[in-house]
Amino acid sequence: MSEFTHRPVLLDECIEALAIRPEGIYLDGTLGRAGHSREIAKRLTSGRLICVDRDDAALEAAQERLSPWMDKVTLVHSNFDRVDEILDELGIPGADGMLFDLGVSSPQLDDGARGFSYMADAPLDMRMDRDEGLTAADVVNTWSQEELRRILVQYGEERYAPQIAAAMVRRRSERPIATTLELVEVIKGAMPARALKEKQHPAKRSFQAIRIAVNDELGSVERMIDRAVPRLNKGGRLAVITFHSLEDRIVKTGLAGFARGCTCPPDFPVCVCGKTPDVRLVNKKPILPSEQELEENPRARSAKLRVAEKLKEIGFGKNG
């Protein structure tokens, strides 16, 4: 599939959710293949689009993919959880819309050399930003058995986490676990025979857990929600696509906090806290891919889109 026929997940739904104004300021916090960014940029006249990605390869490719609109586009190498600092550095008080498509981009998964895949042999890396120091090899070979067990349970929801963590520690005591397929071998060796016959690849959950730990993905999502909402202009939209329950729970809880009004105890006769909601939830339940999209792109199966609209001027937070 070529880069220009690639269709990003929930594309139409995202564009509708952002309610793009031609003169508005928008931020795509997860540029990836620039599929969402292309559709935003082509709808702008005097507006501006800020495209953020941790991966230099995504930013380099965007020069070509967004070339017809580069006069309206600013590319930024950074983590999306720095959204407030990014806007400050660009001298932009607030945005009219922000989009975050979470998870690993298809090019990262498809590039076996990046170490994300349990199907191709490569050095254990898994860094979304290759300027960062911590790699999957560091996690697997230096973290304690208890910490490995914790991330496998918490981030991978792996039933055999204790056995897999113990197997990693045993193997690395003989020699470091250096490649993805070496790690797959260790994981498979720690699991009972019946688990190896399941439809899902036996290493999928463990690889997800290690990737999340390497990139601090869940911490980044929590920080992003806390920092993005206050920097939306009144009426601005925040759209977030998640791909697993851990991310979705953080987004759902974070937006619910901003959507909450009075926090006085229920038995108070009148409100004394004065708190009013910062956002309204545009959809009470997440927006899911259509059957047609699932047929065209099976990777969209677990995607969920949540959308919130800012009710206050910029600068107000949860206590504002």
C-alpha positions as CSV (number, residue, x, y, z in Angstrom):
1,M,0.0,0.0,0.0
2,S,1.6,3.3,-1.0
3,E,1.9,6.2,1.4
4,F,-0.7,8.2,-0.5
5,T,-3.4,5.5,-0.6
6,H,-2.8,4.7,3.1
7,R,-6.0,5.7,4.9
8,P,-5.6,6.7,8.5
9,V,-7.9,5.2,11.2
10,L,-11.3,6.9,11.7
11,L,-10.3,9.7,9.2
12,D,-13.8,11.0,8.4
13,E,-14.8,10.8,12.0
14,C,-11.8,12.8,13.1
15,I,-12.3,15.5,10.5
16,E,-16.0,15.8,11.5
17,A,-15.1,15.9,15.2
18,L,-12.5,18.7,14.8
19,A,-15.1,20.9,13.0
20,I,-12.2,22.6,11.1
21,R,-12.4,26.3,10.4
22,P,-10.3,27.5,7.5
23,E,-8.6,30.2,9.5
24,G,-8.1,28.1,12.7
25,I,-5.0,26.8,14.4
26,Y,-4.8,23.0,14.7
27,L,-2.3,20.6,16.2
28,D,-1.7,17.0,15.1
29,G,0.2,15.6,18.1
30,T,1.0,12.2,16.4
31,L,2.0,13.0,12.8
32,G,2.9,9.4,11.7
33,R,2.3,9.0,8.0
34,A,0.6,12.5,7.9
35,G,-2.7,11.0,6.7
36,H,-4.8,13.0,9.2
37,S,-2.6,16.0,8.8
38,R,-3.1,16.1,5.0
39,E,-6.9,16.2,5.4
40,I,-6.6,19.0,8.0
41,A,-4.1,21.1,6.0
42,K,-6.1,21.0,2.8
43,R,-9.1,22.5,4.6
44,L,-7.1,25.5,5.8
45,T,-6.8,28.9,4.1
46,S,-5.2,31.4,6.5
47,G,-5.0,28.8,9.3
48,R,-2.0,26.9,10.6
49,L,-1.3,23.3,11.4
50,I,1.4,22.2,13.9
51,C,2.5,18.6,13.3
52,V,4.3,16.9,16.2
53,D,6.1,13.6,16.2
54,R,8.9,11.9,18.3
55,D,10.2,10.1,15.2
56,D,12.5,11.9,12.9
57,A,11.6,9.6,10.1
58,A,8.0,10.7,10.2
59,L,9.0,14.4,10.1
60,E,11.4,13.8,7.2
61,A,8.7,11.9,5.2
62,A,6.1,14.7,6.0
63,Q,8.2,17.2,4.0
64,E,7.0,15.4,0.8
65,R,3.6,14.2,2.0
66,L,2.6,17.7,3.1
67,S,4.5,19.6,0.4
68,P,1.4,21.3,-1.2
69,W,0.5,22.8,2.1
70,M,3.9,23.5,3.8
71,D,3.2,27.2,3.8
72,K,0.6,26.5,6.4
73,V,2.4,23.7,8.3
74,T,5.0,23.7,11.1
75,L,6.9,20.5,11.9
76,V,8.0,19.9,15.4
77,H,10.2,17.1,16.8
78,S,8.9,16.5,20.2
79,N,6.7,14.3,22.4
80,F,3.0,15.2,22.3
81,D,2.9,15.4,26.1
82,R,4.8,18.7,25.7
83,V,1.9,20.3,23.9
84,D,1.9,23.4,26.2
85,E,5.6,23.9,25.8
86,I,5.4,23.5,22.0
87,L,2.7,26.2,21.8
88,D,4.7,28.5,24.1
89,E,7.8,28.1,21.9
90,L,5.8,28.9,18.8
91,G,4.1,31.9,20.5
92,I,0.6,30.5,20.2
93,P,-1.7,31.0,23.1
94,G,-4.3,28.4,22.1
95,A,-5.5,26.0,19.4
96,D,-8.9,25.5,17.8
97,G,-8.4,21.8,17.6
98,M,-6.0,19.0,18.6
99,L,-5.8,15.5,17.4
100,F,-3.9,12.6,19.0
101,D,-3.8,9.2,17.3
102,L,-2.1,7.1,19.9
103,G,0.0,3.9,19.6
104,V,2.7,2.8,17.3
105,S,2.5,4.0,13.7
106,S,2.3,1.5,10.9
107,P,5.8,2.4,9.5
108,Q,7.3,1.7,12.9
109,L,5.6,-1.6,13.1
110,D,6.5,-2.5,9.5
111,D,10.1,-1.5,9.8
112,G,11.6,-4.7,11.3
113,A,14.8,-2.9,12.2
114,R,13.1,-0.7,14.8
115,G,12.6,-3.7,17.1
116,F,8.8,-3.3,17.6
117,S,7.9,-6.5,15.9
118,Y,7.9,-10.0,17.3
119,M,7.9,-11.3,13.7
120,A,11.2,-10.0,12.5
121,D,14.7,-10.3,14.0
122,A,16.3,-7.0,15.0
123,P,18.1,-5.4,17.9
124,L,15.8,-4.9,20.9
125,D,15.1,-1.2,20.6
126,M,11.4,-0.1,20.5
127,R,12.1,3.6,20.9
128,M,9.7,5.9,19.1
129,D,12.2,8.7,19.5
130,R,15.7,7.3,18.8
131,D,17.3,10.3,20.5
132,E,16.0,8.9,23.9
133,G,18.3,6.7,25.9
134,L,16.2,3.8,27.3
135,T,15.8,0.8,24.9
136,A,13.9,-2.5,25.2
137,A,17.3,-4.2,25.7
138,D,17.8,-2.0,28.8
139,V,14.4,-3.0,30.2
140,V,14.8,-6.7,29.5
141,N,18.4,-7.0,30.7
142,T,18.6,-4.6,33.7
143,W,15.2,-4.2,35.3
144,S,14.4,-6.3,38.3
145,Q,12.3,-9.4,38.0
146,E,9.5,-7.8,40.1
147,E,9.5,-4.7,37.9
148,L,9.4,-6.8,34.7
149,R,6.5,-8.8,36.2
150,R,4.7,-5.5,37.1
151,I,4.9,-4.1,33.6
152,L,3.9,-7.4,32.0
153,V,0.8,-7.4,34.2
154,Q,0.0,-3.7,34.1
155,Y,0.8,-2.8,30.5
156,G,0.4,-6.2,28.8
157,E,-2.3,-7.8,30.9
158,E,-0.2,-11.0,30.5
159,R,-1.5,-14.0,32.4
160,Y,2.0,-15.6,32.5
161,A,3.9,-12.5,33.7
162,P,5.6,-14.2,36.7
163,Q,6.9,-17.1,34.6
164,I,8.0,-14.8,31.7
165,A,9.8,-12.3,34.0
166,A,11.6,-15.2,35.8
167,A,12.6,-16.7,32.4
168,M,14.1,-13.3,31.2
169,V,16.2,-13.1,34.4
170,R,17.4,-16.6,34.0
171,R,18.4,-16.1,30.4
172,R,20.1,-12.8,30.9
173,S,22.2,-14.4,33.7
174,E,23.8,-16.5,31.0
175,R,24.0,-13.8,28.3
176,P,22.2,-10.6,27.5
177,I,18.9,-10.9,25.5
178,A,20.0,-8.9,22.4
179,T,17.4,-9.4,19.7
180,T,13.6,-9.5,19.2
181,L,13.5,-13.2,18.3
182,E,15.7,-14.1,21.2
183,L,13.1,-12.4,23.4
184,V,10.3,-14.3,21.6
185,E,12.1,-17.6,22.3
186,V,12.4,-16.7,26.0
187,I,8.7,-15.8,26.2
188,K,7.5,-18.9,24.4
189,G,9.7,-21.1,26.6
190,A,8.1,-19.7,29.7
191,M,4.5,-20.3,28.6
192,P,2.5,-23.6,28.9
193,A,1.9,-25.5,25.7
194,R,-1.8,-24.6,25.6
195,A,-1.0,-20.8,25.5
196,L,1.2,-21.3,22.5
197,K,-1.8,-22.7,20.6
198,E,-3.9,-19.5,21.0
199,K,-4.8,-17.4,18.0
200,Q,-2.9,-14.4,19.3
201,H,0.9,-14.5,19.0
202,P,2.4,-15.6,22.4
203,A,4.7,-12.6,22.5
204,K,2.2,-9.9,21.6
205,R,1.2,-8.9,25.1
206,S,4.8,-8.9,26.4
207,F,6.1,-6.8,23.5
208,Q,3.2,-4.3,24.0
209,A,4.2,-4.0,27.7
210,I,7.9,-3.5,27.0
211,R,7.1,-0.9,24.3
212,I,4.8,1.0,26.6
213,A,7.5,1.0,29.3
214,V,10.3,2.1,27.0
215,N,8.3,5.1,25.7
216,D,6.4,5.9,28.9
217,E,3.3,5.9,26.7
218,L,0.6,5.9,29.5
219,G,2.4,8.7,31.4
220,S,2.5,10.7,28.2
221,V,-1.2,10.2,27.6
222,E,-2.1,11.4,31.1
223,R,0.2,14.5,30.8
224,M,-1.2,15.3,27.3
225,I,-4.8,15.4,28.5
226,D,-3.9,17.6,31.5
227,R,-1.9,20.0,29.3
228,A,-4.0,20.0,26.1
229,V,-7.4,20.9,27.4
230,P,-6.3,24.3,29.0
231,R,-4.7,25.3,25.7
232,L,-7.8,24.9,23.6
233,N,-9.6,28.0,22.6
234,K,-13.2,28.3,23.6
235,G,-15.2,26.0,21.2
236,G,-12.0,24.2,20.3
237,R,-12.1,20.4,20.0
238,L,-9.9,17.7,21.3
239,A,-10.0,14.3,19.5
240,V,-8.1,11.3,20.8
241,I,-7.9,7.9,19.2
242,T,-6.8,5.0,21.5
243,F,-6.0,1.4,20.6
244,H,-6.1,-0.5,23.9
245,S,-8.0,-0.3,27.2
246,L,-5.2,1.1,29.2
247,E,-5.0,4.3,27.1
248,D,-8.7,4.6,26.7
249,R,-9.2,4.4,30.4
250,I,-6.8,7.3,30.9
251,V,-8.4,9.4,28.2
252,K,-12.0,8.7,29.5
253,T,-11.1,9.5,33.1
254,G,-9.1,12.6,32.2
255,L,-11.8,14.1,30.0
256,A,-14.5,13.2,32.6
257,G,-12.5,15.2,35.2
258,F,-12.5,18.3,32.9
259,A,-16.2,17.7,32.1
260,R,-17.2,17.7,35.8
261,G,-18.9,20.6,37.4
262,C,-19.7,21.2,41.0
263,T,-17.6,19.1,43.4
264,C,-19.5,20.0,46.6
265,P,-20.8,17.1,48.7
266,P,-24.2,15.9,47.7
267,D,-25.8,17.0,51.0
268,F,-24.8,20.7,50.5
269,P,-28.0,22.7,49.8
270,V,-26.1,25.1,47.4
271,C,-22.8,25.0,45.5
272,V,-20.0,26.7,47.3
273,C,-17.1,25.5,45.2
274,G,-18.1,27.5,42.1
275,K,-16.6,24.9,39.8
276,T,-18.0,24.6,36.3
277,P,-17.1,22.2,33.5
278,D,-14.1,23.0,31.3
279,V,-15.4,20.8,28.5
280,R,-18.4,19.0,27.2
281,L,-18.1,15.5,26.0
282,V,-19.2,15.5,22.3
283,N,-20.0,11.8,22.4
284,K,-20.9,10.0,25.6
285,K,-19.6,6.7,24.2
286,P,-16.5,6.4,22.0
287,I,-16.8,6.5,18.2
288,L,-15.8,3.1,16.6
289,P,-14.7,2.2,13.1
290,S,-17.4,1.2,10.6
291,E,-17.7,-2.3,9.3
292,Q,-16.3,-1.1,5.9
293,E,-13.2,0.4,7.6
294,L,-12.6,-2.8,9.5
295,E,-12.7,-4.8,6.2
296,E,-10.2,-2.4,4.6
297,N,-7.9,-2.0,7.6
298,P,-8.0,-4.8,10.3
299,R,-5.6,-2.8,12.4
300,A,-8.4,-0.4,13.2
301,R,-10.4,-3.0,15.0
302,S,-9.5,-1.8,18.5
303,A,-9.6,1.9,17.8
304,K,-11.8,4.2,19.8
305,L,-12.3,8.0,19.3
306,R,-13.2,10.3,22.1
307,V,-14.0,14.0,21.5
308,A,-14.4,16.9,23.9
309,E,-15.3,20.6,23.2
310,K,-13.8,23.4,25.3
311,L,-16.4,25.6,27.1
312,K,-14.0,28.1,28.6
313,E,-11.4,30.6,27.3
314,I,-7.8,29.4,27.3
315,G,-5.9,29.3,30.6
316,F,-8.5,27.6,32.7
317,G,-7.7,24.3,34.2
318,K,-9.6,21.8,36.2
319,N,-9.8,24.2,39.1
320,G,-10.6,27.3,37.0
